[in-house]
Each structure stands twice: as structure tokens, then as C-alpha cells.
């Protein structure tokens, strides 16, 4: 059991929530369990999170940030192939650190029917799509005629993102086929 009597900050509570998820899965995250693991009262948790849904939502955002934190080498975002390799490594890391996270995150919020959860999932996914679009637009290796009004960077980013989601579901983190698609399509 985790104990941290000094865990009274939001960051400490989220760190403990991530640890509970890693050790015991999603069922472990509720106000009482997190309070106990932090060594604080239930009321302390409620000072930061008004409900279990808010706590879980914040924990999900915290996990996304852990998985897709900015790389030390910013050059990753200047080259599409490097970016894809980095994203696949991060997805593999996420699956190792937080088993079932991607599946539970997507299914859990959809099944709960919470507008906040669905909105958070859309925002997270849009952030990834926006990053892919930005890389595609600024990659000096992309052919000048690669994108048109009928085939935009946004559409191609959507295709790449769909392939990433498929890789997560299949637990296949070898980006070789996706890298070849990029080479043949836009380079």
C-alpha cells in the first residue's frame, strides 16, 4: 500500500493516482482509495476534485502527459519520420507503464457517457493530430506537391493517427509499415 502523509497537493494526489493505476488498474482509483494511499482524509481529496469523475479525468490527463511529454530532442517535431518513431516508442512506453490505459480510457469515458470525459478524450486526440499536422507542414523533406486541396495535411494526419490507434489495439509498436507509407506518400 502506498502511503505519503505529505501528499496534499494536486500533483501529489495525481502521482499517487497514477501509481495506483499502474499497480491495481482503474478500479483502484476512487476518492477513498486515493486518500488512503496518500495518507490524507477524504476531504483533502475533495479540496481538489469534486467527484470521482473529476479525479479520474485528471488522472487520465496526467497519464497522457506522462506518456507524451515533450521529448528532450525538439528535432523530433521537425521531421515526420522521427516524430512517428518517437510516438510509437511513447505508445509502447504507455502500454508498459499503464497496462490497458488506452483501451480503458477510450471505452471508459464513452461508456460513462460523461460529456467531460468525451471532451477530454477529443481534446487529447486533437492535440496529437495538431502536432502531426504541424510536423507535416514544417518537414523540409515533404515534397512541395504532396498536399493538395483534396489531400490535406489534416487528412494525412488523420490517417497516421488511425494507424497509431490500430497499433495500440494490436500492441504492435513497430512503425516500419507506417514509415514506409509516409515515404511513399509525401517524400
C-alpha positions, 0 to 999 in steps of 0.5 A: 500500500502506498502511503505519503502523509505529505501528499496534499497537493494536486500533483501529489494526489495525481502521482499517487493516482497514477501509481495506483493505476499502474499497480491495481488498474482503474478500479483502484482509483476512487476518492477513498482509495486515493486518500488512503494511499496518500495518507490524507482524509477524504476531504483533502481529496475533495479540496481538489476534485469534486467527484470521482469523475473529476479525479479520474479525468485528471488522472487520465490527463496526467497519464497522457502527459506522462506518456507524451511529454515533450521529448528532450530532442525538439528535432523530433517535431521537425521531421515526420519520420522521427516524430512517428518513431518517437510516438510509437516508442511513447505508445509502447512506453504507455502500454508498459507503464499503464497496462490497458490505459488506452483501451480503458480510457477510450471505452471508459469515458464513452461508456460513462457517457460523461460529456467531460470525459468525451471532451477530454478524450477529443481534446487529447486526440486533437492535440496529437493530430495538431502536432502531426499536422504541424510536423507535416507542414514544417518537414523540409523533406515533404515534397512541395506537391504532396498536399493538395486541396483534396489531400490535406495535411489534416487528412494525412494526419488523420490517417497516421493517427488511425494507424497509431490507434490500430497499433495500440489495439494490436500492441504492435509498436513497430512503425516500419509499415507506417514509415514506409507509407509516409515515404511513399506518400509525401517524400 
